[in-house]
Amino acid sequence: MILYLLLSIAANLLVGFCAAVRVRQLVQHQPAVITIEQADLFLGEISNEDPIEIPPTRDHPHNKLVVPEEVIPYEYLAVLENEAIESNGLVEATAQVLRLEIGRYRTKLIAIENRLREAWYQPTEQVLQEIADDLDALNLDWLDKQAEASQHLDGSTEGLGAYSDIGRRLCDTLFDQTAQIETTLSNLQQLDFTDSLNDVCRKLVLEIGRLIDLAHDLRDKMTETIVTVLRAEKRLDTVDKKMKMDSVTGLRNRTGFECQLFEWWRDDIRRERALSIGLIDVDGFRKINERLSTEVGDEVIAALGGFIGDIMRSDRGFEFPMRLEGQRFILFFGDVGPRGATSSIERIRQSIQATSFQYDGEEIDLLASAGVAEVKPDDTVAKLMTRVTTALRTAKKNGRNRTFIDEGHGPQAIDPPEYPVRPRVIRIGE
């Protein structure tokens, strides 16, 4: 009888041990399966929702988004290491490398543009032909870099897992860019140097301007991609400071805005504090680049960023101007309602209108349109940006040089008082 009881106990212990081992195996393997399914949910639309929390396990103690292992090309790793940039996957690494390459490509385009403007008043066929040839060679090299990036992404589609949709969008963006750059290369091939050389100069300036605009568009999309990945993986609080700053104005950039918004919502988890966002866009800024050069345009943007920063300085500590992209600035108003933010925006807009920016004795008069949106408790970044951008575009469509506000019921025009702004002169490049 005793022997029978001992054998029964031993059998039960063995069954329990086997069951425990099996459960442990399932628990250890389950997070990866759950993560990919959940990642597909919040990455279905780019830059929308935050990822769902995943319980920490022994293998994943930091509660991070887990994606399939991806192979990042050695040459990309070398570039990122040289810039002290960390990337967790191929999509992020590709966007980071392209962002850096776009900056170098843009710098070379501006150098060619400056050579062209120097030759403008005494052009020769030889000089213009050399400029056209250099432009052709630069873009062929740039197309090779874009094709290489597309090949890396195309070859790893299955391994991208939750990021496969973003990877496909990157490939589509590069494809569109390639088509437009090839159109410019075709236009360069058709230049007739037996025509008026001044006409050739004008055509070259227009083609270079289009290429710079394309570079700006691609740079903005790379930044959007990087921010989307950082937001999805809840890594915005780990972004290095230099990644948050705009090199032209010294203000925070798009990534810096995302980080500021992330910190604000993290500290105000119930979203009870007032928060408003403003968007200012200089009207017709492309004409300044065409008339004076992209390099001078950058100097105007730098001066304008400093000017807006001076106006916004307050003792409250929660109002920040940031450069979103191009000639567009985003203004962060913490603990400020939409009407208070609109008052500040209007003061800035009227101050810009009253200010004369001067470069080399030439006056540059700027006008700006603006949109303001109150941040709602249920807002995502995508919803917020859509509302404030719609308010800005509505201001543009209704005559420019004015402000529209969205308090939750769509854009509405405001009829602001005339503020006692002081006319100023800001000299560029001094």
C-alpha positions in Angstrom: 0.0 0.0 0.0 2.8 2.4 0.9 4.7 1.5 -2.2 1.5 2.2 -4.3 1.1 5.7 -2.7 4.8 6.5 -3.3 4.5 5.6 -7.0 1.3 7.7 -7.4 3.0 10.7 -5.9 6.0 10.3 -8.1 3.8 10.0 -11.2 1.8 13.2 -10.3 5.1 15.1 -9.7 6.4 14.0 -13.1 3.2 15.1 -14.9 3.3 18.5 -13.1 6.9 19.1 -13.9 6.3 18.4 -17.6 3.3 20.7 -17.7 5.3 23.5 -16.0 8.1 23.1 -18.5 5.6 23.3 -21.4 3.9 26.4 -20.0 7.2 28.1 -19.6 8.1 27.4 -23.2 4.9 28.9 -24.4 5.3 32.0 -22.2 8.8 32.6 -23.5 7.8 32.3 -27.1 4.4 34.1 -26.9 5.6 37.7 -26.8 7.1 37.6 -30.3 3.9 36.3 -31.8 1.7 38.8 -30.0 4.1 41.7 -30.8 4.0 41.3 -34.5 0.2 41.1 -34.6 -0.1 44.2 -32.4 2.5 46.0 -34.4 0.5 45.4 -37.6 -2.4 47.2 -35.9 -0.7 50.4 -35.0 1.6 50.6 -38.0 -1.2 50.0 -40.5 -1.4 53.8 -40.8 1.8 55.7 -40.7 2.4 57.8 -37.6 -0.9 57.2 -35.9 -1.3 55.4 -32.6 1.1 54.4 -29.9 2.0 50.7 -29.6 0.1 48.5 -27.2 2.0 47.7 -24.0 3.6 44.2 -23.9 4.2 42.6 -20.5 7.9 42.2 -19.7 9.4 38.7 -19.6 12.8 37.4 -18.6 13.9 37.6 -22.3 12.3 41.0 -22.9 12.5 42.9 -19.5 12.3 46.4 -21.1 8.9 46.1 -22.6 10.1 47.0 -26.1 8.6 46.4 -29.5 10.1 43.1 -30.8 10.6 42.8 -34.6 12.1 40.0 -36.6 15.9 40.1 -37.0 16.9 42.2 -39.9 20.2 42.5 -41.7 21.5 46.0 -41.8 24.1 46.4 -44.6 27.7 46.8 -43.3 28.1 50.1 -45.2 25.1 51.6 -43.4 26.4 50.5 -40.0 29.7 52.2 -40.8 27.9 55.5 -41.7 25.7 55.4 -38.6 28.6 54.5 -36.3 30.6 57.4 -37.7 27.7 59.8 -36.9 27.1 58.1 -33.5 23.5 57.2 -34.5 21.8 54.0 -33.2 19.2 52.2 -35.3 17.2 49.2 -34.3 16.2 47.9 -37.7 16.7 48.2 -41.5 13.9 50.7 -42.1 15.2 53.1 -39.5 18.8 52.6 -40.6 17.9 53.2 -44.3 16.0 56.4 -43.4 18.8 57.7 -41.2 21.4 57.1 -43.9 19.3 58.6 -46.6 18.7 61.7 -44.4 22.5 62.1 -44.1 23.1 61.5 -47.8 20.3 64.0 -48.7 22.1 66.7 -46.7 25.4 66.1 -48.6 23.6 66.0 -51.9 21.8 69.2 -51.2 25.1 70.9 -50.2 26.6 69.9 -53.6 23.5 71.2 -55.5 23.8 74.6 -53.7 27.5 74.7 -54.6 26.6 74.2 -58.3 23.9 76.8 -58.0 26.3 79.3 -56.6 28.8 78.6 -59.5 25.9 79.2 -62.0 25.0 82.5 -60.4 28.6 83.7 -60.4 28.7 83.0 -64.2 25.3 84.6 -64.8 26.4 88.0 -65.9 29.2 86.8 -68.2 28.3 83.3 -69.2 30.3 81.2 -71.6 29.3 78.0 -73.3 32.2 76.1 -71.8 31.3 77.1 -68.2 27.6 76.4 -68.6 28.4 73.0 -70.2 30.7 72.1 -67.3 28.0 73.1 -64.9 25.4 70.9 -66.7 27.8 68.0 -66.8 28.6 68.3 -63.1 24.9 68.4 -62.4 24.3 65.3 -64.5 27.1 63.4 -62.8 25.9 64.4 -59.3 22.4 63.2 -60.0 23.5 59.9 -61.6 25.5 59.2 -58.4 22.4 60.2 -56.3 20.2 57.9 -58.3 22.6 55.0 -57.6 22.3 55.7 -53.8 18.5 55.7 -54.0 18.5 52.4 -56.1 20.8 50.8 -53.5 18.5 51.8 -50.7 15.5 50.4 -52.6 17.3 47.1 -53.3 18.1 46.7 -49.6 14.4 47.2 -48.6 13.0 45.1 -51.4 15.3 42.3 -50.6 14.2 42.3 -46.9 10.5 42.7 -47.3 9.6 39.5 -45.4 12.1 40.2 -42.7 10.7 43.7 -41.9 7.6 42.2 -40.2 5.5 45.0 -38.6 7.5 47.6 -40.6 7.0 46.1 -44.0 4.3 48.7 -44.9 6.7 51.6 -44.0 9.4 49.9 -46.0 7.1 49.7 -49.1 6.2 53.3 -48.7 9.9 54.2 -48.6 10.4 52.3 -51.8 7.5 54.1 -53.4 8.8 57.5 -52.4 12.3 56.6 -53.8 10.6 55.4 -57.1 8.7 58.7 -57.4 11.9 60.7 -56.7 13.8 58.7 -59.3 11.2 59.4 -62.0 11.3 63.1 -61.3 15.1 63.3 -61.2 15.3 61.4 -64.5 13.0 64.0 -66.0 15.4 66.7 -65.0 18.3 64.7 -66.5 16.4 64.5 -69.7 15.9 68.2 -69.7 19.6 68.8 -69.2 20.4 66.6 -72.2 18.1 68.7 -74.3 19.7 72.1 -73.5 20.8 73.9 -76.6 23.9 75.9 -76.0 23.5 77.7 -79.4 20.5 79.5 -77.8 20.9 82.6 -75.7 23.3 81.7 -72.9 21.1 83.8 -70.5 18.2 81.5 -71.4 20.3 78.5 -70.7 21.2 80.0 -67.3 17.5 80.5 -66.5 16.7 76.9 -67.4 19.6 75.6 -65.3 18.4 77.6 -62.3 14.9 76.2 -62.6 16.2 72.6 -62.9 18.4 73.1 -59.9 15.5 74.6 -57.9 13.3 71.6 -58.7 16.1 69.2 -57.6 16.5 71.1 -54.3 12.7 71.0 -53.8 12.8 67.2 -54.4 15.6 66.9 -51.9 13.6 68.8 -49.3 10.6 66.6 -49.8 12.6 63.4 -49.5 14.4 64.8 -46.4 11.0 65.5 -44.7 9.7 62.0 -45.5 12.8 60.4 -44.1 12.4 62.4 -40.9 8.7 61.4 -40.8 9.7 57.7 -41.1 12.3 58.0 -38.4 9.9 59.7 -36.0 7.2 57.1 -36.7 9.6 54.2 -35.8 10.8 56.0 -32.6 7.2 56.8 -31.6 6.1 53.2 -32.2 8.9 51.8 -30.2 8.5 54.4 -27.4 12.1 55.6 -27.9 11.4 59.3 -28.2 12.8 59.9 -24.7 16.1 58.4 -25.7 16.8 60.6 -28.8 20.2 62.3 -28.8 20.1 66.1 -28.5 21.7 66.7 -31.9 18.9 64.8 -33.5 16.4 67.2 -32.1 18.0 70.4 -33.4 17.7 72.1 -36.7 21.2 73.0 -38.1 20.0 76.2 -39.9 18.0 78.0 -37.2 19.3 76.4 -34.0 15.7 75.7 -33.0 14.3 72.3 -32.3 13.3 70.4 -35.5 10.4 68.0 -36.3 12.0 65.3 -34.2 12.4 67.8 -31.3 8.7 68.7 -31.6 7.7 65.1 -31.4 9.9 64.6 -28.3 8.5 67.7 -26.7 5.0 66.5 -27.3 5.9 63.1 -26.0 7.3 64.5 -22.8 4.3 66.8 -22.3 1.8 63.9 -22.6 4.0 61.7 -20.4 4.0 64.3 -17.6 0.3 65.1 -18.2 -1.0 61.5 -18.6 -4.7 62.5 -18.1 -4.2 65.3 -20.6 -5.9 67.9 -18.3 -3.5 70.8 -19.0 -4.2 73.3 -21.8 -2.1 72.9 -24.9 -2.2 74.7 -28.2 -0.2 74.3 -31.4 0.5 77.0 -34.0 1.8 76.7 -37.5 3.4 79.6 -39.4 4.4 79.4 -43.1 6.1 82.1 -45.1 4.0 83.0 -48.2 5.8 82.6 -51.6 9.2 81.8 -50.2 10.3 79.9 -53.3 10.6 83.2 -55.2 13.3 84.3 -52.7 15.3 81.2 -53.4 14.9 81.7 -57.2 15.8 85.4 -57.0 18.6 85.3 -54.5 19.7 81.6 -54.3 19.0 78.8 -51.9 22.0 79.7 -49.7 20.6 83.2 -49.1 17.2 81.6 -48.5 18.7 79.5 -45.7 20.1 82.7 -44.2 16.7 84.3 -44.3 15.2 81.3 -42.6 17.9 81.4 -39.9 17.2 85.1 -39.2 13.4 84.5 -39.2 13.8 81.6 -36.7 15.8 83.8 -34.4 13.3 86.6 -34.8 10.3 84.4 -33.9 12.3 83.0 -30.9 12.9 86.5 -29.6 9.2 87.3 -29.7 8.2 84.1 -28.0 10.5 84.3 -25.1 8.4 84.2 -21.9 8.9 83.5 -18.2 6.4 80.6 -18.2 8.9 78.2 -19.8 6.4 76.2 -21.9 6.4 78.2 -25.2 8.8 77.0 -27.9 9.3 77.9 -31.5 10.5 75.0 -33.7 11.3 74.6 -37.4 9.0 71.9 -38.8 10.3 72.0 -42.4 11.4 74.4 -45.1 9.9 77.9 -44.3 7.4 76.4 -41.9 7.6 76.9 -38.1 5.6 75.1 -35.5 4.9 76.8 -32.2 4.3 75.0 -28.9 2.1 76.7 -26.3 2.0 74.8 -23.1 -0.6 75.8 -20.5 -2.1 78.2 -23.1 -5.6 78.0 -24.6 -6.3 78.4 -28.3 -7.3 82.1 -28.0 -4.2 83.0 -26.1 -2.1 81.1 -28.6 -3.9 82.8 -31.5 -3.1 86.2 -29.9 0.6 85.3 -29.8 0.6 84.0 -33.3 -1.0 87.1 -34.6 1.5 89.3 -32.8 4.3 87.3 -34.5 2.6 87.4 -37.9 2.1 91.2 -37.8 5.7 91.6 -36.5 7.0 89.7 -39.5 4.9 91.9 -41.8 6.3 95.1 -40.2 10.0 93.9 -40.5 12.3 94.5 -43.4 14.9 91.8 -44.0 17.8 93.1 -46.0 20.5 91.3 -47.9 23.4 93.0 -49.7 21.3 96.2 -49.8 18.2 94.5 -51.2 15.0 94.5 -49.2 13.2 91.2 -48.6 9.6 91.7 -47.4 8.0 88.6 -45.8 4.4 87.8 -45.3 3.1 84.7 -43.5 0.0 82.7 -43.0 -0.8 80.8 -39.8 -3.0 78.1 -38.4 -3.8 77.4 -34.7 -5.3 74.2 -33.1 -6.3 73.4 -29.6 -5.0 70.0 -28.6 -7.8 67.6 -27.5 -7.4 64.9 -24.9 -8.0 62.2 -27.5 -5.6 63.6 -30.1 -2.9 61.6 -31.7 0.0 63.3 -33.4 -1.5 62.5 -36.8 -4.9 64.0 -35.8 -3.3 67.1 -34.4 -1.1 67.7 -37.4 -4.0 67.2 -39.8 -6.1 69.8 -38.0 -3.4 72.5 -37.6 -2.2 72.0 -41.2 -5.8 72.3 -42.5 -6.2 75.5 -40.6 -3.0 76.8 -42.2 -4.0 75.8 -45.7 -7.4 77.4 -45.2 -5.6 80.7 -44.4 -3.6 80.3 -47.6 -6.7 79.6 -49.7 -8.5 82.7 -48.3 -6.0 85.3 -49.3 -2.8 84.5 -47.3 -1.2 86.7 -44.7 -3.9 85.8 -42.1 -4.6 83.3 -39.3 -7.3 80.6 -39.0 -8.1 78.8 -35.7 -9.5 75.3 -35.1 -11.1 74.8 -31.7 -12.6 71.5 -32.6 -15.2 72.6 -35.1 -13.0 73.1 -38.2 -11.0 76.2 -39.3 -12.5 79.6 -38.5 -11.1 83.0 -39.6 -10.2 85.4 -36.9 -10.4 89.2 -37.0 -7.5 90.2 -34.8 -6.8 93.7 -33.5 -3.8 95.5 -34.9 -1.0 95.1 -32.4 1.5 97.9 -31.7 4.4 96.1 -33.3 7.6 98.0 -33.8 9.0 98.1 -37.4 12.5 96.6 -37.5 15.3 96.1 -40.0 17.2 92.8 -39.9 20.3 92.6 -42.0 21.1 89.1 -43.4 24.6 87.8 -43.3 26.0 90.5 -40.9 
